[in-house]
């Protein structure tokens, strides 16, 4: 399942609120760096959100909760791809 962007209901902030400026999923409550590859379709626990942000956890629709392997779109997958490029460039 794809993440669903939470919509601001009309804030009065001069430069917009977090919902105006950041991508926050209205279902799992992941935001920016704590977004998994696919939405788990339930609110993430604080620990899950932290682990996703740290790059040690991801959620894939066909695999469930898993370790990032460079094939998804989570922070951990981005780090795996970056490490791979660094290793190959040596």
N, CA, C and O atoms as a CHARMM CRD file, in Angstrom:
* protein
*
  360
    1    1 UNK  N      0.84700  -1.18000   0.00000 PROA 1      0.00000
    2    1 UNK  CA     0.00000   0.00000   0.00000 PROA 1      0.00000
    3    1 UNK  C      0.89100   1.24100   0.00000 PROA 1      0.00000
    4    1 UNK  O      1.88200   1.29400   0.72700 PROA 1      0.00000
    5    2 UNK  N      0.55100   2.20700  -0.78700 PROA 2      0.00000
    6    2 UNK  CA     1.29100   3.46300  -0.81200 PROA 2      0.00000
    7    2 UNK  C      0.92700   4.30700   0.39700 PROA 2      0.00000
    8    2 UNK  O     -0.16300   4.18500   0.95600 PROA 2      0.00000
    9    3 UNK  N      1.85600   5.16200   0.78900 PROA 3      0.00000
   10    3 UNK  CA     1.59300   6.08700   1.88300 PROA 3      0.00000
   11    3 UNK  C      0.56300   7.12700   1.44000 PROA 3      0.00000
   12    3 UNK  O      0.50400   7.49700   0.26800 PROA 3      0.00000
   13    4 UNK  N     -0.24400   7.59100   2.39200 PROA 4      0.00000
   14    4 UNK  CA    -1.27200   8.59200   2.13400 PROA 4      0.00000
   15    4 UNK  C     -0.86800   9.88600   2.82700 PROA 4      0.00000
   16    4 UNK  O     -0.72500   9.92500   4.04900 PROA 4      0.00000
   17    5 UNK  N     -0.68600  10.93200   2.05300 PROA 5      0.00000
   18    5 UNK  CA    -0.24100  12.19900   2.62800 PROA 5      0.00000
   19    5 UNK  C     -1.30800  12.80800   3.53400 PROA 5      0.00000
   20    5 UNK  O     -2.46400  12.96300   3.14200 PROA 5      0.00000
   21    6 UNK  N     -0.89300  13.15000   4.75200 PROA 6      0.00000
   22    6 UNK  CA    -1.79100  13.84500   5.67100 PROA 6      0.00000
   23    6 UNK  C     -1.95500  15.27300   5.17100 PROA 6      0.00000
   24    6 UNK  O     -0.97700  15.91300   4.78500 PROA 6      0.00000
   25    7 UNK  N     -3.15800  15.76200   5.17700 PROA 7      0.00000
   26    7 UNK  CA    -3.44400  17.10000   4.66800 PROA 7      0.00000
   27    7 UNK  C     -3.70000  18.06200   5.81200 PROA 7      0.00000
   28    7 UNK  O     -4.35300  17.72800   6.80100 PROA 7      0.00000
   29    8 UNK  N     -3.17600  19.24500   5.65500 PROA 8      0.00000
   30    8 UNK  CA    -3.41200  20.31400   6.62100 PROA 8      0.00000
   31    8 UNK  C     -4.84000  20.81600   6.44800 PROA 8      0.00000
   32    8 UNK  O     -5.33500  20.93000   5.32600 PROA 8      0.00000
   33    9 UNK  N     -5.49100  21.11200   7.54900 PROA 9      0.00000
   34    9 UNK  CA    -6.87500  21.58500   7.45300 PROA 9      0.00000
   35    9 UNK  C     -6.96500  23.11000   7.45200 PROA 9      0.00000
   36    9 UNK  O     -8.00100  23.67900   7.79500 PROA 9      0.00000
   37   10 UNK  N     -5.87800  23.75900   7.06600 PROA 10     0.00000
   38   10 UNK  CA    -5.89800  25.22200   6.95400 PROA 10     0.00000
   39   10 UNK  C     -5.19200  25.88700   8.10600 PROA 10     0.00000
   40   10 UNK  O     -5.82200  26.58200   8.90400 PROA 10     0.00000
   41   11 UNK  N     -3.90800  25.68900   8.20400 PROA 11     0.00000
   42   11 UNK  CA    -3.15600  26.29300   9.31100 PROA 11     0.00000
   43   11 UNK  C     -2.99900  27.78700   9.08100 PROA 11     0.00000
   44   11 UNK  O     -3.26100  28.30500   7.99600 PROA 11     0.00000
   45   12 UNK  N     -2.57600  28.44000  10.10700 PROA 12     0.00000
   46   12 UNK  CA    -2.38400  29.88200  10.03800 PROA 12     0.00000
   47   12 UNK  C     -0.92700  30.25000  10.29500 PROA 12     0.00000
   48   12 UNK  O     -0.61800  31.38100  10.67100 PROA 12     0.00000
   49   13 UNK  N     -0.03600  29.28000  10.08700 PROA 13     0.00000
   50   13 UNK  CA     1.39000  29.52500  10.26500 PROA 13     0.00000
   51   13 UNK  C      1.90500  30.35400   9.08900 PROA 13     0.00000
   52   13 UNK  O      1.47500  30.16900   7.95000 PROA 13     0.00000
   53   14 UNK  N      2.81300  31.25300   9.37500 PROA 14     0.00000
   54   14 UNK  CA     3.36900  32.12100   8.33500 PROA 14     0.00000
   55   14 UNK  C      4.02800  31.31200   7.22500 PROA 14     0.00000
   56   14 UNK  O      3.82400  31.59700   6.04500 PROA 14     0.00000
   57   15 UNK  N      4.81000  30.31400   7.59300 PROA 15     0.00000
   58   15 UNK  CA     5.52400  29.50300   6.60500 PROA 15     0.00000
   59   15 UNK  C      4.94600  28.09800   6.48700 PROA 15     0.00000
   60   15 UNK  O      5.60300  27.20500   5.95200 PROA 15     0.00000
   61   16 UNK  N      3.74200  27.89100   6.97200 PROA 16     0.00000
   62   16 UNK  CA     3.11100  26.58300   6.91200 PROA 16     0.00000
   63   16 UNK  C      3.51000  25.71900   8.09900 PROA 16     0.00000
   64   16 UNK  O      4.50700  25.98700   8.76900 PROA 16     0.00000
   65   17 UNK  N      2.74100  24.70800   8.34400 PROA 17     0.00000
   66   17 UNK  CA     3.00400  23.79700   9.45800 PROA 17     0.00000
   67   17 UNK  C      3.74000  22.55800   8.93700 PROA 17     0.00000
   68   17 UNK  O      4.06300  22.47800   7.75200 PROA 17     0.00000
   69   18 UNK  N      4.00100  21.60400   9.81600 PROA 18     0.00000
   70   18 UNK  CA     4.67600  20.37300   9.40300 PROA 18     0.00000
   71   18 UNK  C      3.89100  19.62800   8.32500 PROA 18     0.00000
   72   18 UNK  O      4.48900  19.03400   7.42700 PROA 18     0.00000
   73   19 UNK  N      2.58300  19.65200   8.40200 PROA 19     0.00000
   74   19 UNK  CA     1.78600  18.96800   7.38500 PROA 19     0.00000
   75   19 UNK  C      1.87200  19.68100   6.04000 PROA 19     0.00000
   76   19 UNK  O      1.77500  19.04700   4.98900 PROA 19     0.00000
   77   20 UNK  N      2.05200  20.98500   6.07400 PROA 20     0.00000
   78   20 UNK  CA     2.19000  21.74200   4.82300 PROA 20     0.00000
   79   20 UNK  C      3.55900  21.51800   4.19000 PROA 20     0.00000
   80   20 UNK  O      3.67700  21.45600   2.96600 PROA 20     0.00000
   81   21 UNK  N      4.58500  21.39800   5.01500 PROA 21     0.00000
   82   21 UNK  CA     5.95800  21.40400   4.52500 PROA 21     0.00000
   83   21 UNK  C      6.61200  20.04200   4.41600 PROA 21     0.00000
   84   21 UNK  O      7.58400  19.89300   3.67600 PROA 21     0.00000
   85   22 UNK  N      6.11800  19.04700   5.12400 PROA 22     0.00000
   86   22 UNK  CA     6.72300  17.71600   5.13300 PROA 22     0.00000
   87   22 UNK  C      5.71300  16.67900   4.67400 PROA 22     0.00000
   88   22 UNK  O      4.50400  16.90100   4.74400 PROA 22     0.00000
   89   23 UNK  N      6.22000  15.53800   4.20200 PROA 23     0.00000
   90   23 UNK  CA     5.31700  14.43200   3.89000 PROA 23     0.00000
   91   23 UNK  C      5.12500  13.62200   5.16600 PROA 23     0.00000
   92   23 UNK  O      6.08100  13.06700   5.70800 PROA 23     0.00000
   93   24 UNK  N      3.90200  13.55900   5.63400 PROA 24     0.00000
   94   24 UNK  CA     3.52800  12.76000   6.79600 PROA 24     0.00000
   95   24 UNK  C      2.41700  11.82500   6.34200 PROA 24     0.00000
   96   24 UNK  O      1.42700  12.26800   5.75900 PROA 24     0.00000
   97   25 UNK  N      2.57700  10.52700   6.60900 PROA 25     0.00000
   98   25 UNK  CA     1.54500   9.56600   6.22100 PROA 25     0.00000
   99   25 UNK  C      0.41300   9.59000   7.24200 PROA 25     0.00000
  100   25 UNK  O      0.65100   9.46100   8.44200 PROA 25     0.00000
  101   26 UNK  N     -0.80300   9.75300   6.77000 PROA 26     0.00000
  102   26 UNK  CA    -1.96200   9.81500   7.66300 PROA 26     0.00000
  103   26 UNK  C     -2.31800   8.44600   8.24100 PROA 26     0.00000
  104   26 UNK  O     -3.10500   8.36700   9.18400 PROA 26     0.00000
  105   27 UNK  N     -1.75700   7.37700   7.69900 PROA 27     0.00000
  106   27 UNK  CA    -2.07100   6.02600   8.17300 PROA 27     0.00000
  107   27 UNK  C     -1.03900   5.55400   9.19000 PROA 27     0.00000
  108   27 UNK  O     -1.38800   5.24500  10.33000 PROA 27     0.00000
  109   28 UNK  N      0.23400   5.49400   8.78500 PROA 28     0.00000
  110   28 UNK  CA     1.26600   4.93900   9.67800 PROA 28     0.00000
  111   28 UNK  C      1.96500   6.01200  10.50300 PROA 28     0.00000
  112   28 UNK  O      2.70000   5.68600  11.43500 PROA 28     0.00000
  113   29 UNK  N      1.75200   7.27800  10.18100 PROA 29     0.00000
  114   29 UNK  CA     2.32900   8.43800  10.85500 PROA 29     0.00000
  115   29 UNK  C      3.82300   8.57500  10.63200 PROA 29     0.00000
  116   29 UNK  O      4.48300   9.33900  11.33600 PROA 29     0.00000
  117   30 UNK  N      4.36900   7.85000   9.66600 PROA 30     0.00000
  118   30 UNK  CA     5.76500   8.03800   9.29300 PROA 30     0.00000
  119   30 UNK  C      5.90900   9.40400   8.63100 PROA 30     0.00000
  120   30 UNK  O      4.97200   9.91100   8.01400 PROA 30     0.00000
  121   31 UNK  N      7.09100   9.98700   8.76900 PROA 31     0.00000
  122   31 UNK  CA     7.32900  11.30400   8.18800 PROA 31     0.00000
  123   31 UNK  C      8.74000  11.38600   7.64300 PROA 31     0.00000
  124   31 UNK  O      9.70700  11.05800   8.33000 PROA 31     0.00000
  125   32 UNK  N      8.84600  11.83000   6.39000 PROA 32     0.00000
  126   32 UNK  CA    10.13900  12.04600   5.75500 PROA 32     0.00000
  127   32 UNK  C     11.08300  10.86600   5.97200 PROA 32     0.00000
  128   32 UNK  O     10.89500   9.82800   5.33700 PROA 32     0.00000
  129   33 UNK  N     12.07900  10.97800   6.83300 PROA 33     0.00000
  130   33 UNK  CA    13.08400   9.93400   7.02800 PROA 33     0.00000
  131   33 UNK  C     12.59300   8.67500   7.71300 PROA 33     0.00000
  132   33 UNK  O     13.28100   7.65400   7.70200 PROA 33     0.00000
  133   34 UNK  N     11.41900   8.73300   8.30600 PROA 34     0.00000
  134   34 UNK  CA    10.89200   7.52500   8.94800 PROA 34     0.00000
  135   34 UNK  C      9.81800   6.85000   8.10400 PROA 34     0.00000
  136   34 UNK  O      9.04400   6.03800   8.61200 PROA 34     0.00000
  137   35 UNK  N      9.77000   7.18600   6.80700 PROA 35     0.00000
  138   35 UNK  CA     8.82400   6.51000   5.91200 PROA 35     0.00000
  139   35 UNK  C      9.41800   5.19400   5.42800 PROA 35     0.00000
  140   35 UNK  O     10.57000   5.13700   4.99800 PROA 35     0.00000
  141   36 UNK  N      8.62800   4.16000   5.50400 PROA 36     0.00000
  142   36 UNK  CA     9.02800   2.85100   4.99400 PROA 36     0.00000
  143   36 UNK  C      8.80200   2.81100   3.48400 PROA 36     0.00000
  144   36 UNK  O      8.20400   3.72500   2.91600 PROA 36     0.00000
  145   37 UNK  N      9.28000   1.75200   2.84100 PROA 37     0.00000
  146   37 UNK  CA     9.07300   1.61200   1.39700 PROA 37     0.00000
  147   37 UNK  C      7.57900   1.56100   1.08500 PROA 37     0.00000
  148   37 UNK  O      7.10500   2.28400   0.20800 PROA 37     0.00000
  149   38 UNK  N      6.84300   0.72200   1.78800 PROA 38     0.00000
  150   38 UNK  CA     5.38100   0.63200   1.64500 PROA 38     0.00000
  151   38 UNK  C      4.75000   0.92900   2.99300 PROA 38     0.00000
  152   38 UNK  O      5.37500   0.71200   4.03100 PROA 38     0.00000
  153   39 UNK  N      3.54100   1.41600   2.99100 PROA 39     0.00000
  154   39 UNK  CA     2.84000   1.71500   4.24300 PROA 39     0.00000
  155   39 UNK  C      2.39600   0.41400   4.90500 PROA 39     0.00000
  156   39 UNK  O      1.78900  -0.43000   4.24700 PROA 39     0.00000
  157   40 UNK  N      2.69000   0.23300   6.20700 PROA 40     0.00000
  158   40 UNK  CA     2.26500  -0.98300   6.89300 PROA 40     0.00000
  159   40 UNK  C      0.76200  -1.02700   7.18500 PROA 40     0.00000
  160   40 UNK  O      0.25500  -2.03700   7.67200 PROA 40     0.00000
  161   41 UNK  N      0.05600   0.05700   6.89100 PROA 41     0.00000
  162   41 UNK  CA    -1.39700   0.13300   7.05600 PROA 41     0.00000
  163   41 UNK  C     -1.84500   0.15800   8.51900 PROA 41     0.00000
  164   41 UNK  O     -3.02300  -0.04200   8.81300 PROA 41     0.00000
  165   42 UNK  N     -0.91400   0.40100   9.42300 PROA 42     0.00000
  166   42 UNK  CA    -1.20800   0.60800  10.84700 PROA 42     0.00000
  167   42 UNK  C     -0.23300   1.66600  11.35700 PROA 42     0.00000
  168   42 UNK  O      0.82000   1.88100  10.75600 PROA 42     0.00000
  169   43 UNK  N     -0.57800   2.32100  12.45500 PROA 43     0.00000
  170   43 UNK  CA     0.32500   3.31400  13.03200 PROA 43     0.00000
  171   43 UNK  C      1.57800   2.60800  13.55100 PROA 43     0.00000
  172   43 UNK  O      1.48600   1.61800  14.27800 PROA 43     0.00000
  173   44 UNK  N      2.74000   3.12100  13.17500 PROA 44     0.00000
  174   44 UNK  CA     3.99100   2.54400  13.66000 PROA 44     0.00000
  175   44 UNK  C      4.19400   2.88900  15.12600 PROA 44     0.00000
  176   44 UNK  O      3.76700   3.94500  15.59300 PROA 44     0.00000
  177   45 UNK  N      4.85000   1.99000  15.84400 PROA 45     0.00000
  178   45 UNK  CA     5.23200   2.30100  17.21700 PROA 45     0.00000
  179   45 UNK  C      6.39900   3.29200  17.16500 PROA 45     0.00000
  180   45 UNK  O      7.02500   3.46200  16.11900 PROA 45     0.00000
  181   46 UNK  N      6.68300   3.93300  18.27300 PROA 46     0.00000
  182   46 UNK  CA     7.80800   4.86300  18.33600 PROA 46     0.00000
  183   46 UNK  C      9.11300   4.13300  18.03100 PROA 46     0.00000
  184   46 UNK  O      9.99900   4.68800  17.38100 PROA 46     0.00000
  185   47 UNK  N      9.23300   2.89400  18.49700 PROA 47     0.00000
  186   47 UNK  CA    10.44000   2.10800  18.25200 PROA 47     0.00000
  187   47 UNK  C     10.58300   1.78800  16.75700 PROA 47     0.00000
  188   47 UNK  O     11.67500   1.90200  16.20200 PROA 47     0.00000
  189   48 UNK  N      9.49500   1.39300  16.11500 PROA 48     0.00000
  190   48 UNK  CA     9.55000   1.10300  14.68400 PROA 48     0.00000
  191   48 UNK  C      9.93600   2.35700  13.90600 PROA 48     0.00000
  192   48 UNK  O     10.78500   2.30100  13.01600 PROA 48     0.00000
  193   49 UNK  N      9.32400   3.47200  14.23400 PROA 49     0.00000
  194   49 UNK  CA     9.61500   4.71700  13.54100 PROA 49     0.00000
  195   49 UNK  C     11.08700   5.10400  13.71200 PROA 49     0.00000
  196   49 UNK  O     11.73300   5.54200  12.76100 PROA 49     0.00000
  197   50 UNK  N     11.60100   4.94100  14.90900 PROA 50     0.00000
  198   50 UNK  CA    13.00300   5.23600  15.18400 PROA 50     0.00000
  199   50 UNK  C     13.93100   4.30600  14.40400 PROA 50     0.00000
  200   50 UNK  O     14.92900   4.75000  13.83600 PROA 50     0.00000
  201   51 UNK  N     13.59900   3.01600  14.37900 PROA 51     0.00000
  202   51 UNK  CA    14.42500   2.03600  13.66000 PROA 51     0.00000
  203   51 UNK  C     14.42200   2.29500  12.15400 PROA 51     0.00000
  204   51 UNK  O     15.44500   2.11900  11.49300 PROA 51     0.00000
  205   52 UNK  N     13.28300   2.70900  11.61400 PROA 52     0.00000
  206   52 UNK  CA    13.21800   3.04700  10.18600 PROA 52     0.00000
  207   52 UNK  C     14.10900   4.26100   9.93300 PROA 52     0.00000
  208   52 UNK  O     14.87800   4.28000   8.97100 PROA 52     0.00000
  209   53 UNK  N     14.00700   5.26300  10.78500 PROA 53     0.00000
  210   53 UNK  CA    14.81400   6.47000  10.62700 PROA 53     0.00000
  211   53 UNK  C     16.30800   6.15500  10.73300 PROA 53     0.00000
  212   53 UNK  O     17.12100   6.73700  10.01500 PROA 53     0.00000
  213   54 UNK  N     16.66400   5.23600  11.62700 PROA 54     0.00000
  214   54 UNK  CA    18.06800   4.85100  11.80500 PROA 54     0.00000
  215   54 UNK  C     18.56400   3.97600  10.66200 PROA 54     0.00000
  216   54 UNK  O     19.76600   3.74100  10.53800 PROA 54     0.00000
  217   55 UNK  N     17.65100   3.49300   9.82900 PROA 55     0.00000
  218   55 UNK  CA    18.04800   2.69900   8.67300 PROA 55     0.00000
  219   55 UNK  C     18.22000   1.21900   8.94500 PROA 55     0.00000
  220   55 UNK  O     18.88800   0.52000   8.18300 PROA 55     0.00000
  221   56 UNK  N     17.62200   0.73400  10.02900 PROA 56     0.00000
  222   56 UNK  CA    17.76400  -0.69500  10.35600 PROA 56     0.00000
  223   56 UNK  C     16.46300  -1.47500  10.21600 PROA 56     0.00000
  224   56 UNK  O     16.42000  -2.66500  10.52900 PROA 56     0.00000
  225   57 UNK  N     15.40400  -0.82000   9.75000 PROA 57     0.00000
  226   57 UNK  CA    14.11800  -1.48500   9.59300 PROA 57     0.00000
  227   57 UNK  C     13.37800  -0.88200   8.40300 PROA 57     0.00000
  228   57 UNK  O     13.49200   0.31300   8.12900 PROA 57     0.00000
  229   58 UNK  N     12.63000  -1.70800   7.71200 PROA 58     0.00000
  230   58 UNK  CA    11.80100  -1.26400   6.59200 PROA 58     0.00000
  231   58 UNK  C     10.53700  -2.12000   6.58700 PROA 58     0.00000
  232   58 UNK  O     10.47800  -3.16500   7.23500 PROA 58     0.00000
  233   59 UNK  N      9.53900  -1.66800   5.85400 PROA 59     0.00000
  234   59 UNK  CA     8.32900  -2.46700   5.65600 PROA 59     0.00000
  235   59 UNK  C      8.07900  -2.56400   4.16500 PROA 59     0.00000
  236   59 UNK  O      8.04700  -1.55500   3.46100 PROA 59     0.00000
  237   60 UNK  N      7.90000  -3.80100   3.68300 PROA 60     0.00000
  238   60 UNK  CA     7.57900  -4.04600   2.28000 PROA 60     0.00000
  239   60 UNK  C      6.27300  -4.81900   2.22800 PROA 60     0.00000
  240   60 UNK  O      6.06300  -5.75300   3.00100 PROA 60     0.00000
  241   61 UNK  N      5.41300  -4.43200   1.32800 PROA 61     0.00000
  242   61 UNK  CA     4.08900  -5.04600   1.21300 PROA 61     0.00000
  243   61 UNK  C      4.16700  -6.56200   1.07900 PROA 61     0.00000
  244   61 UNK  O      3.37400  -7.27500   1.69500 PROA 61     0.00000
  245   62 UNK  N      5.09900  -7.06100   0.29300 PROA 62     0.00000
  246   62 UNK  CA     5.18200  -8.51100   0.07000 PROA 62     0.00000
  247   62 UNK  C      6.02800  -9.24000   1.10000 PROA 62     0.00000
  248   62 UNK  O      5.97100 -10.46600   1.19000 PROA 62     0.00000
  249   63 UNK  N      6.82300  -8.49500   1.88900 PROA 63     0.00000
  250   63 UNK  CA     7.72900  -9.13800   2.85700 PROA 63     0.00000
  251   63 UNK  C      7.40200  -8.82000   4.30400 PROA 63     0.00000
  252   63 UNK  O      7.85400  -9.52800   5.20300 PROA 63     0.00000
  253   64 UNK  N      6.63500  -7.78400   4.54800 PROA 64     0.00000
  254   64 UNK  CA     6.37600  -7.35400   5.91800 PROA 64     0.00000
  255   64 UNK  C      7.57900  -6.58800   6.45400 PROA 64     0.00000
  256   64 UNK  O      8.33500  -5.99400   5.68400 PROA 64     0.00000
  257   65 UNK  N      7.75700  -6.60000   7.77600 PROA 65     0.00000
  258   65 UNK  CA     8.88500  -5.90300   8.38700 PROA 65     0.00000
  259   65 UNK  C     10.16300  -6.64400   8.03800 PROA 65     0.00000
  260   65 UNK  O     10.22600  -7.86700   8.16400 PROA 65     0.00000
  261   66 UNK  N     11.18400  -5.91600   7.60100 PROA 66     0.00000
  262   66 UNK  CA    12.42300  -6.54400   7.14000 PROA 66     0.00000
  263   66 UNK  C     13.59300  -5.57200   7.29200 PROA 66     0.00000
  264   66 UNK  O     13.41200  -4.39300   7.59800 PROA 66     0.00000
  265   67 UNK  N     14.79000  -6.09800   7.07000 PROA 67     0.00000
  266   67 UNK  CA    15.98300  -5.26800   7.05700 PROA 67     0.00000
  267   67 UNK  C     16.11000  -4.61600   5.68200 PROA 67     0.00000
  268   67 UNK  O     15.80600  -5.25400   4.67400 PROA 67     0.00000
  269   68 UNK  N     16.54900  -3.37500   5.62000 PROA 68     0.00000
  270   68 UNK  CA    16.78000  -2.73600   4.32400 PROA 68     0.00000
  271   68 UNK  C     17.86900  -3.47400   3.54100 PROA 68     0.00000
  272   68 UNK  O     18.86000  -3.92000   4.11900 PROA 68     0.00000
  273   69 UNK  N     17.68000  -3.59900   2.23500 PROA 69     0.00000
  274   69 UNK  CA    18.65100  -4.32100   1.41100 PROA 69     0.00000
  275   69 UNK  C     19.07600  -3.53400   0.17200 PROA 69     0.00000
  276   69 UNK  O     19.76500  -4.07100  -0.69500 PROA 69     0.00000
  277   70 UNK  N     18.67800  -2.28500   0.08500 PROA 70     0.00000
  278   70 UNK  CA    19.04700  -1.45100  -1.05400 PROA 70     0.00000
  279   70 UNK  C     18.04600  -1.47800  -2.19500 PROA 70     0.00000
  280   70 UNK  O     18.21900  -0.76300  -3.18200 PROA 70     0.00000
  281   71 UNK  N     17.01100  -2.28100  -2.08000 PROA 71     0.00000
  282   71 UNK  CA    16.03700  -2.39400  -3.16000 PROA 71     0.00000
  283   71 UNK  C     14.75200  -1.61200  -2.90200 PROA 71     0.00000
  284   71 UNK  O     13.91000  -1.49800  -3.79300 PROA 71     0.00000
  285   72 UNK  N     14.59400  -1.07700  -1.70200 PROA 72     0.00000
  286   72 UNK  CA    13.39100  -0.32100  -1.36500 PROA 72     0.00000
  287   72 UNK  C     13.63600   1.16800  -1.39000 PROA 72     0.00000
  288   72 UNK  O     14.58900   1.63800  -2.01100 PROA 72     0.00000
  289   73 UNK  N     12.77300   1.91600  -0.71400 PROA 73     0.00000
  290   73 UNK  CA    12.85100   3.37500  -0.71800 PROA 73     0.00000
  291   73 UNK  C     13.03500   3.96200   0.67900 PROA 73     0.00000
  292   73 UNK  O     12.93400   5.17800   0.83900 PROA 73     0.00000
  293   74 UNK  N     13.29800   3.14700   1.68900 PROA 74     0.00000
  294   74 UNK  CA    13.44700   3.65800   3.04800 PROA 74     0.00000
  295   74 UNK  C     14.82900   4.27800   3.24700 PROA 74     0.00000
  296   74 UNK  O     15.69600   4.16400   2.38000 PROA 74     0.00000
  297   75 UNK  N     15.03100   4.93600   4.39100 PROA 75     0.00000
  298   75 UNK  CA    16.33400   5.52500   4.71100 PROA 75     0.00000
  299   75 UNK  C     17.42200   4.45800   4.69600 PROA 75     0.00000
  300   75 UNK  O     18.52500   4.70500   4.20700 PROA 75     0.00000
  301   76 UNK  N     17.12500   3.28700   5.22200 PROA 76     0.00000
  302   76 UNK  CA    18.10500   2.21000   5.25500 PROA 76     0.00000
  303   76 UNK  C     18.49400   1.74500   3.86300 PROA 76     0.00000
  304   76 UNK  O     19.66200   1.45600   3.60200 PROA 76     0.00000
  305   77 UNK  N     17.52100   1.67500   2.97500 PROA 77     0.00000
  306   77 UNK  CA    17.80900   1.26900   1.59500 PROA 77     0.00000
  307   77 UNK  C     18.69300   2.30600   0.90600 PROA 77     0.00000
  308   77 UNK  O     19.58700   1.95100   0.13800 PROA 77     0.00000
  309   78 UNK  N     18.44600   3.56700   1.17700 PROA 78     0.00000
  310   78 UNK  CA    19.26800   4.63100   0.61300 PROA 78     0.00000
  311   78 UNK  C     20.70300   4.50400   1.11200 PROA 78     0.00000
  312   78 UNK  O     21.64900   4.67300   0.34300 PROA 78     0.00000
  313   79 UNK  N     20.86200   4.20700   2.39900 PROA 79     0.00000
  314   79 UNK  CA    22.20100   4.03800   2.97900 PROA 79     0.00000
  315   79 UNK  C     22.91000   2.83400   2.37700 PROA 79     0.00000
  316   79 UNK  O     24.10600   2.90300   2.09200 PROA 79     0.00000
  317   80 UNK  N     22.19600   1.73400   2.17900 PROA 80     0.00000
  318   80 UNK  CA    22.79300   0.53400   1.57900 PROA 80     0.00000
  319   80 UNK  C     23.28900   0.85000   0.17900 PROA 80     0.00000
  320   80 UNK  O     24.39800   0.46400  -0.19000 PROA 80     0.00000
  321   81 UNK  N     22.47100   1.55400  -0.60700 PROA 81     0.00000
  322   81 UNK  CA    22.88100   1.91100  -1.96500 PROA 81     0.00000
  323   81 UNK  C     24.09700   2.83900  -1.94600 PROA 81     0.00000
  324   81 UNK  O     25.00400   2.68900  -2.76500 PROA 81     0.00000
  325   82 UNK  N     24.12000   3.79700  -1.01300 PROA 82     0.00000
  326   82 UNK  CA    25.25000   4.72500  -0.91600 PROA 82     0.00000
  327   82 UNK  C     26.52300   3.97900  -0.53200 PROA 82     0.00000
  328   82 UNK  O     27.58900   4.25700  -1.08200 PROA 82     0.00000
  329   83 UNK  N     26.42800   3.04200   0.39900 PROA 83     0.00000
  330   83 UNK  CA    27.59700   2.25800   0.80400 PROA 83     0.00000
  331   83 UNK  C     28.09700   1.41800  -0.35800 PROA 83     0.00000
  332   83 UNK  O     29.30400   1.26800  -0.54800 PROA 83     0.00000
  333   84 UNK  N     27.18400   0.87800  -1.12300 PROA 84     0.00000
  334   84 UNK  CA    27.55900   0.05800  -2.26900 PROA 84     0.00000
  335   84 UNK  C     28.32300   0.89200  -3.29500 PROA 84     0.00000
  336   84 UNK  O     29.34000   0.44800  -3.82800 PROA 84     0.00000
  337   85 UNK  N     27.83500   2.09700  -3.56900 PROA 85     0.00000
  338   85 UNK  CA    28.51800   2.97600  -4.52600 PROA 85     0.00000
  339   85 UNK  C     29.89700   3.36800  -4.00400 PROA 85     0.00000
  340   85 UNK  O     30.85100   3.44300  -4.77800 PROA 85     0.00000
  341   86 UNK  N     30.01200   3.61800  -2.69900 PROA 86     0.00000
  342   86 UNK  CA    31.29300   3.99300  -2.10700 PROA 86     0.00000
  343   86 UNK  C     32.25800   2.82500  -2.20600 PROA 86     0.00000
  344   86 UNK  O     33.42800   3.01400  -2.53700 PROA 86     0.00000
  345   87 UNK  N     31.78500   1.62700  -1.92400 PROA 87     0.00000
  346   87 UNK  CA    32.64900   0.44300  -1.96700 PROA 87     0.00000
  347   87 UNK  C     33.16100   0.21400  -3.37600 PROA 87     0.00000
  348   87 UNK  O     34.33600  -0.09900  -3.56800 PROA 87     0.00000
  349   88 UNK  N     32.27800   0.37000  -4.37700 PROA 88     0.00000
  350   88 UNK  CA    32.67000   0.11700  -5.76400 PROA 88     0.00000
  351   88 UNK  C     33.60900   1.19900  -6.29200 PROA 88     0.00000
  352   88 UNK  O     34.39100   0.94500  -7.20900 PROA 88     0.00000
  353   89 UNK  N     33.53900   2.39100  -5.72600 PROA 89     0.00000
  354   89 UNK  CA    34.36600   3.47600  -6.24700 PROA 89     0.00000
  355   89 UNK  C     35.79600   3.45600  -5.70600 PROA 89     0.00000
  356   89 UNK  O     36.61600   4.28200  -6.10600 PROA 89     0.00000
  357   90 UNK  N     36.09900   2.53800  -4.81900 PROA 90     0.00000
  358   90 UNK  CA    37.45400   2.47400  -4.23800 PROA 90     0.00000
  359   90 UNK  C     38.43700   1.90900  -5.19600 PROA 90     0.00000
  360   90 UNK  O     39.61700   1.78600  -4.86900 PROA 90     0.00000
